[in-house]
Amino acid sequence: MLFMMAAAAADQPLSWIDWLLSFKDFWIKLIGLAMLALTLWLILGQFQQSAKLIYHMKAIPEKEWEAPSWEEMPKWKWPGLLIRFLFRAAGAVGKTFLIAARNPTAWMLRKYTIADVTRIWIEHDIFEKRLTGGWANRSDKTKDTRAECLITVQNPGIVSKAAQKINRYAARVAELGAHAVGEKPGFYCPVKIESGYIAPLHLLSGLLVHFDETWPKILTGFENEAGLDDTLRRLGIPESFQQIQTYIYYCWLLWGPSIPVCGAECARWGRGKLWLQYGFGDENNSINIVDDRKTLTAQMTSFLANASAGVMAVPASVQGRLHYDHVSTFSGSDAAGAAGVKKSGSTTESRSLLFVDAIEPDVKGGGRAPYYSGYLWVMFIIMTKDGDRFLPLHPDDARSATGKENPLMSRLPWKDSLPFFEHGNFADPETCMFGKAQLVEKALAGLVSLVAETEKAGFPLQFAYSCAIDDPNCRWHDSEGKEPEGRERNDQLAFPSLAGGPQIVKILKDRLDEEAKNPESEIGKLVSEGRVTFQRFSSDVLGHPHSACNLPAHVDHHLEVIEELIEEKKREEEKANARKKKKKRA
């Protein structure tokens, strides 16, 4: 109509271009008003939150996530960074509008905000899942909005692989306040993992993970610790023995072993949340599933009623919500429980938490050939005679929680610990038992060899059993701090039925008792001559410092020492380079 009126007034044919130009002022005003409205909407409306989330997750490449901050950048780079920032920000804004346009049903029904829709889209994108425009129910406004956007993932390994993205996303959600009041920062959508294995274990971060597979850093620690320190030299320990001990300990810690979950009576981990391992294929391909200890214990107890006997891991499908993996996100007793098991996990490796809503049978996995592997291990503490008693090679004067002196604690546990380990299948009873038997034979043969090595040097040692993957060997206590009577050793486990058959310590004792009948047996002499003992760190020892639930703290201490060695070596190299430059100038 307007086009025809303009053509009649001009009494001549009018092209589309001329017609558009005739409304030049009108378009300029319209665009100006639109930009003003957009600016106000972004500043005052929920689009601001959505645009920021998209900018941080999609506009910034992953390789720049750990880039230096703006203030740390050289000033000459600022103009280019500013231009790139503006282009990315504009792209994020455009993507926000595109998401809203593609999913109009969700936010027009008032079931979701634009920020909710953005979070749902990003969460699906993290797992490379396509979110179609018709996912929101058009008619039922009362339907659970979270159930509508359920994300289904094949196995926990996929979640573990996406851990960096998950943790970055959850951190941005926390910073922007995009999560609901009283809710932990994490996913809006529930996540269902179809197939995996639950094990009552905690994975410690290995050296490779902590140092990002940087072998020179790892070898810096090894080279320093493989040599004799003043204490070992004074005791007369042969250097070959220290080489062996350091090598075994580093190999055990290289990829990160798992430690058992203690029961509710554990003084260290018995409060707050319960943390379990949920993996696929191998323990290093796992995530943590978490919930209130009482709730998750009840769920697991019910689930384990029909589980196979003699295993350490059971197939299961788990559903819940992913949350930010850091001790600081917890409070009170939850934080205390988290700190005990998480520091050597969360601060050195991004590992996601799945807060459990449901545990169901795994209909896809756990078939005729179940497979979930990891280290089967047993730990001894190397002791030396001090007067009429045996103490660790590096005894500590630290005091236990009761205020009493605790000479059985080593101040350098990584130098005084001797682990033996065997790769085993936690999910199959026969294979698991075979692995335990192999481990016991390996440990006994190793101990015989080490005893012979030290006796040549006239230096008798004692090896004191401390713990194993199926025996935390931590202190029991009741409400009055007394030891309960009539308890079995595997009652220290959170789920005794998942001990994997007979415990390693029992198999060890049975083998030693059997060999002791033969006076010529070198293995039998280990006990008769006092080379191996199971009494130094028994669970009734007050403040037992080398139980499995103490290992996270020991590992963290060890990693800190290696970091200090690396920094010291770096400073020495810088000084040496400075001297070379000074010499050249001279």
C-alpha positions in Angstrom: 0.0 0.0 0.0 2.7 2.4 1.0 4.7 1.5 -2.1 1.7 2.2 -4.4 1.0 5.6 -2.7 4.6 6.7 -3.1 4.6 5.7 -6.8 1.4 7.6 -7.5 2.7 10.8 -5.7 5.9 10.7 -7.8 3.8 10.1 -11.0 6.6 7.7 -12.2 7.7 4.2 -11.6 9.4 3.7 -8.3 12.0 1.0 -7.7 12.2 -1.0 -4.4 15.5 0.6 -3.6 14.1 4.1 -4.1 11.1 3.2 -1.9 13.4 1.9 0.9 15.6 5.0 0.7 12.5 7.2 1.0 12.1 5.8 4.5 15.7 6.4 5.4 15.0 8.4 8.6 12.3 6.0 9.6 14.7 2.9 9.4 17.5 4.8 11.3 15.1 5.6 14.1 13.7 2.0 14.1 17.2 0.5 14.3 18.2 2.9 17.0 15.1 2.1 19.1 15.7 -1.7 18.5 19.3 -1.4 19.7 18.3 0.6 22.7 15.6 -2.0 23.6 18.2 -4.8 23.1 20.7 -3.0 25.3 18.1 -2.6 28.1 17.0 -6.2 27.7 20.6 -7.4 27.9 21.4 -5.2 30.9 18.2 -5.6 32.8 16.7 -8.9 31.6 17.6 -12.5 31.8 19.3 -12.5 28.4 22.4 -11.0 30.1 22.9 -14.2 32.1 22.3 -16.4 29.1 24.7 -14.5 26.9 27.4 -14.7 29.5 27.0 -18.4 29.9 27.2 -18.9 26.2 30.2 -16.6 25.9 32.2 -18.5 28.5 31.2 -21.9 27.3 31.1 -21.5 23.5 32.7 -18.2 22.5 36.0 -18.9 24.3 38.0 -21.9 22.8 39.0 -24.6 25.4 42.7 -24.0 24.8 42.2 -20.4 26.1 40.3 -21.5 29.3 43.5 -21.4 31.3 45.0 -18.4 29.5 46.4 -15.4 31.5 44.0 -12.8 32.7 43.5 -9.4 31.0 45.8 -7.7 33.5 48.6 -10.3 33.0 48.5 -9.8 29.2 51.1 -7.4 27.6 49.5 -4.0 26.8 50.3 -4.3 23.1 47.9 -7.3 22.9 45.0 -5.4 24.3 43.5 -3.9 21.1 43.4 -7.3 19.4 41.9 -8.9 22.5 39.3 -6.2 22.7 38.2 -6.7 19.1 38.1 -10.5 19.5 36.1 -10.1 22.7 33.5 -7.9 21.0 33.1 -10.3 18.1 32.7 -13.2 20.5 30.3 -11.3 22.7 28.2 -10.4 19.7 28.2 -14.0 18.7 27.0 -15.1 22.2 24.2 -12.6 22.1 23.1 -13.8 18.6 23.2 -17.4 19.8 21.0 -16.6 22.8 18.3 -15.2 20.5 18.7 -18.2 18.3 18.1 -20.6 21.2 15.1 -18.7 22.3 13.7 -18.7 18.7 14.3 -22.4 18.3 12.6 -23.3 21.6 9.7 -20.9 21.8 7.4 -23.5 23.5 9.6 -23.8 26.5 9.8 -20.1 27.6 6.4 -19.0 26.1 4.6 -21.5 28.3 6.3 -19.9 31.3 7.6 -23.3 32.3 11.2 -22.2 31.8 13.0 -18.9 31.8 15.3 -18.0 28.9 18.3 -18.7 31.3 16.8 -22.2 31.9 16.5 -22.9 28.2 20.1 -21.7 27.7 21.4 -24.0 30.4 19.5 -26.9 29.0 21.0 -26.3 25.6 24.5 -25.9 26.9 24.2 -29.1 29.1 23.1 -31.1 26.1 25.8 -29.6 24.0 28.5 -30.7 26.6 27.6 -34.3 25.8 27.1 -33.6 22.1 23.4 -34.2 22.4 21.1 -32.3 20.0 18.2 -30.4 21.7 15.3 -30.3 19.2 12.7 -27.5 19.2 9.8 -29.7 20.4 11.3 -31.1 23.6 9.1 -29.1 26.0 5.6 -30.5 26.6 3.2 -28.1 25.0 0.1 -28.9 27.0 1.1 -30.1 30.4 2.4 -27.1 32.4 2.4 -29.1 35.6 4.8 -31.7 34.3 8.2 -31.9 36.0 10.4 -29.6 33.9 13.6 -31.3 34.9 12.3 -34.7 33.8 11.5 -33.3 30.3 15.1 -32.4 29.6 16.7 -35.6 30.8 20.2 -36.3 29.3 21.0 -39.9 28.7 24.7 -40.9 28.5 26.0 -44.4 27.7 28.6 -44.8 30.5 30.4 -42.8 33.2 33.6 -42.7 31.1 31.8 -40.1 28.8 31.1 -38.0 31.9 34.7 -38.4 33.1 36.0 -37.3 29.7 33.8 -34.1 29.8 34.9 -33.3 33.4 36.7 -30.1 32.5 33.7 -28.7 30.6 31.3 -29.8 33.4 33.3 -28.1 36.1 33.9 -24.9 34.1 30.2 -24.7 33.3 29.2 -25.3 36.9 31.7 -22.6 38.1 30.2 -20.1 35.6 26.7 -21.0 36.8 27.8 -20.3 40.4 29.5 -17.0 39.4 26.4 -15.7 37.6 24.0 -17.0 40.1 22.1 -18.9 37.4 21.2 -21.7 39.8 18.2 -21.7 42.1 18.4 -20.4 45.6 19.6 -23.1 48.0 20.8 -25.3 45.1 24.4 -26.3 44.5 25.8 -25.0 41.3 25.6 -27.7 38.6 23.4 -29.1 35.9 19.7 -28.1 35.5 19.0 -31.3 33.6 19.1 -34.7 35.3 21.6 -37.1 33.8 21.0 -40.8 33.4 24.0 -43.0 32.9 22.9 -46.3 31.3 25.8 -48.6 32.0 28.7 -48.7 34.5 30.0 -50.3 37.7 29.6 -49.0 41.3 32.4 -49.8 43.7 32.8 -48.6 47.3 36.2 -47.1 46.5 37.8 -43.7 46.1 40.3 -43.0 43.3 43.4 -41.1 44.3 45.0 -38.8 41.8 48.0 -40.4 40.2 51.3 -38.7 39.5 50.6 -38.7 35.8 47.3 -36.8 36.3 48.7 -34.4 38.9 51.7 -33.4 36.7 49.7 -33.5 33.4 51.8 -36.4 32.1 55.0 -34.3 32.4 57.6 -37.0 33.0 60.5 -34.6 33.7 58.6 -33.4 36.8 57.8 -36.9 38.0 61.4 -38.0 37.5 62.6 -35.0 39.5 60.8 -36.4 42.5 61.9 -39.9 41.9 65.6 -39.1 41.4 65.6 -37.1 44.7 63.8 -39.8 46.7 65.5 -42.8 45.3 68.7 -41.7 47.0 69.5 -42.0 50.7 68.7 -39.2 53.0 70.5 -38.5 56.2 68.2 -40.6 58.3 68.5 -43.7 56.0 72.2 -43.2 55.7 72.6 -43.1 59.5 70.5 -46.3 59.8 72.8 -48.0 57.4 70.1 -48.9 54.8 71.7 -50.0 51.5 70.9 -47.7 48.5 69.7 -50.6 46.5 66.9 -51.2 49.0 65.8 -47.5 48.8 65.8 -47.7 45.0 63.5 -50.7 45.1 61.1 -49.1 47.6 60.9 -45.8 45.7 60.3 -47.5 42.4 57.5 -49.7 43.8 55.8 -46.8 45.5 56.0 -44.5 42.4 54.6 -47.3 40.2 51.7 -47.8 42.6 50.9 -44.1 42.6 51.7 -43.4 38.9 48.2 -44.0 37.5 46.3 -43.6 40.8 45.0 -46.5 42.9 41.7 -46.7 44.6 41.2 -46.9 48.4 38.3 -48.6 50.2 35.3 -46.6 51.6 35.1 -46.9 55.4 31.9 -47.6 57.3 29.9 -45.0 59.2 31.9 -45.7 62.4 35.1 -44.3 60.8 36.3 -41.3 62.8 37.5 -39.6 59.6 35.0 -40.3 56.9 31.9 -41.5 58.9 30.0 -38.2 58.7 28.5 -36.1 56.0 28.2 -37.3 52.4 29.0 -40.8 51.2 31.2 -41.0 48.1 31.3 -44.0 45.8 33.1 -44.8 42.6 31.1 -45.2 39.4 33.2 -46.3 36.4 33.4 -48.0 33.1 36.1 -50.4 32.0 38.7 -49.3 34.6 38.9 -47.3 37.9 40.7 -44.5 36.1 37.7 -44.0 33.9 35.3 -43.1 36.7 33.3 -40.4 38.4 32.1 -40.0 42.0 28.5 -40.6 42.9 27.4 -38.8 46.1 24.5 -38.4 48.5 23.7 -38.2 52.2 25.4 -41.2 53.8 22.1 -42.6 55.3 20.2 -42.2 52.0 22.8 -43.6 49.7 23.5 -46.5 52.1 19.8 -47.4 52.1 19.7 -47.3 48.3 22.8 -49.4 48.0 21.8 -51.9 50.6 18.5 -52.5 48.7 20.2 -52.7 45.4 22.9 -55.1 46.6 20.2 -57.6 47.8 20.3 -59.2 44.4 24.0 -58.6 43.6 26.5 -61.4 42.9 28.7 -62.5 45.7 32.5 -62.3 45.7 32.8 -59.1 43.7 34.1 -55.6 44.5 32.0 -53.8 41.9 28.4 -54.2 40.7 26.8 -53.2 37.4 24.2 -50.4 37.7 22.4 -47.6 35.9 22.5 -44.3 37.8 20.5 -41.2 37.5 21.1 -37.8 39.2 22.4 -34.3 38.8 26.0 -33.3 38.1 27.5 -30.7 40.4 30.7 -28.7 40.7 33.5 -30.9 42.1 35.2 -29.0 44.9 35.3 -29.2 48.7 34.4 -25.4 48.9 30.9 -26.2 47.6 30.1 -28.1 50.8 29.6 -26.9 54.3 29.6 -28.3 57.8 30.1 -32.0 58.2 29.7 -32.5 54.4 32.9 -30.4 53.9 34.7 -32.3 56.6 33.9 -35.6 54.9 34.7 -34.2 51.5 38.0 -32.9 52.5 39.1 -36.3 53.8 38.6 -38.0 50.4 38.6 -35.3 47.9 41.7 -33.2 48.2 43.9 -35.6 46.4 41.1 -35.9 43.8 39.4 -32.6 43.2 42.4 -30.2 43.6 44.6 -32.2 41.3 42.1 -33.6 38.8 38.7 -32.5 37.5 36.4 -35.2 38.5 32.6 -34.7 38.4 30.1 -35.5 41.1 26.8 -37.1 40.4 24.3 -36.5 43.2 22.2 -39.7 43.0 18.5 -39.8 42.6 18.1 -43.4 41.6 20.2 -46.6 41.2 18.8 -49.3 38.9 20.0 -52.6 37.4 22.3 -52.2 34.4 20.4 -53.9 31.6 23.1 -53.3 29.0 26.3 -54.2 30.9 27.2 -56.7 33.5 26.5 -59.7 31.2 28.2 -63.1 31.1 31.7 -61.5 31.0 31.6 -58.6 33.5 34.7 -56.4 33.4 35.8 -53.5 35.7 39.5 -53.4 36.4 41.9 -51.7 38.8 44.7 -52.2 41.2 44.4 -54.9 43.9 47.0 -53.8 46.5 48.3 -54.4 50.0 50.5 -52.0 52.0 53.3 -52.6 54.6 55.1 -50.0 56.6 58.9 -50.5 56.8 60.0 -50.5 60.5 63.4 -50.5 62.2 64.3 -51.4 65.8 64.7 -48.5 68.2 65.7 -49.8 71.6 63.0 -52.3 72.6 60.5 -51.2 70.0 60.0 -51.0 66.3 59.3 -47.6 64.6 58.9 -46.4 61.0 62.2 -45.4 59.3 61.2 -41.8 59.6 59.2 -41.6 62.9 57.2 -38.5 63.6 56.8 -36.8 67.0 53.4 -35.6 66.0 50.6 -36.2 68.4 47.3 -38.0 67.7 43.9 -36.5 68.1 43.9 -37.7 71.7 46.9 -35.6 72.5 49.1 -38.7 73.1 52.4 -39.2 71.4 52.1 -41.3 68.3 55.6 -42.7 67.4 54.1 -45.1 65.0 53.3 -42.3 62.5 55.9 -41.7 59.8 56.6 -38.1 58.9 57.6 -39.2 55.3 55.1 -42.0 54.7 55.9 -42.3 51.0 59.5 -43.3 52.0 58.3 -45.8 54.6 55.5 -47.4 52.7 55.9 -50.6 50.7 52.9 -51.4 48.5 52.5 -54.6 46.4 49.9 -54.5 43.6 48.3 -56.6 40.9 45.8 -55.5 38.2 42.6 -57.3 38.8 39.0 -57.6 37.7 36.7 -56.2 40.4 33.5 -57.3 38.7 34.1 -61.1 38.3 34.3 -63.2 41.5 36.7 -65.9 40.1 39.0 -63.4 38.4 39.0 -61.2 41.5 39.9 -64.1 43.8 42.6 -65.2 41.3 44.1 -61.7 41.4 44.1 -61.6 45.2 45.9 -64.9 45.3 48.5 -63.7 42.8 49.0 -60.5 44.8 49.7 -62.5 48.0 52.3 -64.7 46.2 53.9 -61.6 44.7 54.0 -59.8 48.1 55.5 -62.8 50.0 58.1 -63.4 47.3 59.0 -59.7 47.4 59.3 -59.6 51.2 61.6 -62.7 51.2 63.8 -61.0 48.6 64.0 -57.7 50.6 64.7 -59.4 53.9 67.6 -61.2 52.2 68.8 -57.9 50.7 68.9 -56.1 54.1 70.4 -59.0 56.0 73.4 -59.0 53.7 74.0 -55.4 54.9 73.4 -56.5 58.6 70.3 -54.4 58.8 67.2 -56.3 59.9 63.9 -54.7 59.1 60.3 -55.4 60.0 57.4 -55.1 57.6 54.2 -54.2 59.4 50.9 -54.7 57.6 48.9 -51.4 57.5 45.9 -51.7 55.0 44.7 -53.1 51.7 42.2 -52.3 49.0 39.6 -54.5 50.8 40.6 -53.5 54.3 40.9 -49.9 55.4 42.1 -51.2 58.8 41.0 -47.9 60.5 40.0 -47.5 64.0 36.5 -48.7 65.1 34.8 -46.7 67.8 31.3 -46.4 69.4 29.6 -43.4 70.8 31.9 -43.6 73.9 35.1 -44.1 72.0 35.3 -47.8 72.9 36.0 -50.7 70.6 32.9 -52.8 69.8 33.3 -56.5 70.7 32.5 -59.4 68.3 33.2 -57.5 65.1 34.7 -58.9 61.9 37.4 -57.1 60.1 35.4 -56.5 57.0 32.8 -54.7 59.1 35.0 -51.7 58.7 33.9 -51.5 55.1 30.9 -49.4 54.1 29.5 -52.4 52.2 31.1 -55.7 53.5 29.4 -57.7 50.8 31.6 -55.9 48.2 34.9 -57.0 49.8 35.5 -59.4 46.8 35.5 -62.6 48.8 38.1 -63.4 51.4 40.2 -60.3 52.3 43.8 -60.1 51.3 45.0 -59.9 54.9 43.3 -63.2 55.6 44.8 -64.9 52.5 48.2 -63.5 53.6 47.9 -64.9 57.2 46.7 -68.3 55.9 49.6 -68.6 53.5 52.1 -67.6 56.2 50.6 -70.1 58.7 50.8 -72.8 56.0 54.4 -72.1 55.2 55.3 -71.9 58.9 54.8 -75.6 59.2 57.9 -76.1 57.0 61.0 -75.1 59.0 63.0 -74.7 55.7 60.5 -72.3 54.1 61.8 -68.8 53.7 58.3 -67.5 53.6 57.5 -69.3 56.9 60.5 -67.6 58.5 59.0 -64.2 57.8 56.7 -64.6 60.8 58.8 -66.9 63.0 61.8 -64.5 62.8 59.6 -61.4 63.3 60.1 -59.9 59.8 56.4 -59.6 59.1 53.8 -58.5 61.7 50.1 -57.8 61.7 50.0 -56.2 65.2 51.8 -52.9 64.8 48.9 -51.2 62.9 45.9 -53.3 64.0 42.6 -51.6 64.1 42.7 -51.4 67.9 45.9 -49.3 67.9 45.0 -45.8 69.2 45.1 -43.3 66.4 46.4 -45.7 63.7 48.1 -43.3 61.3 48.6 -45.6 58.3 45.0 -46.8 57.6 43.6 -46.5 54.1 41.6 -43.5 55.0 44.8 -41.6 55.9 46.3 -42.2 52.4 44.7 -39.1 50.7 46.5 -36.9 53.2 49.8 -38.8 52.7 49.5 -38.5 48.9 48.8 -34.8 49.2 51.8 -34.2 51.4 54.0 -36.2 48.9 52.8 -34.1 46.0 53.5 -30.9 47.8 57.1 -32.1 48.5 57.6 -33.0 44.8 56.2 -29.5 43.8 58.8 -27.9 46.1 61.6 -30.0 44.6 60.5 -28.9 41.1 60.4 -25.2 42.1 63.9 -25.6 43.7 65.3 -27.2 40.6 63.8 -24.5 38.5 65.4 -21.8 40.6 68.8 -23.5 40.4 68.5 -23.7 36.6 67.6 -20.0 36.4 70.6 -19.1 38.6 72.9 -21.3 36.4 71.6 -19.6 33.2 72.1 -16.2 34.8 75.7 -17.1 35.6 76.3 -18.3 32.0 74.9 -15.1 30.6 77.1 -13.0 33.0 80.2 -15.0 32.0 79.5 -14.4 28.3 79.1 -10.7 28.8 82.3 -10.6 30.7 
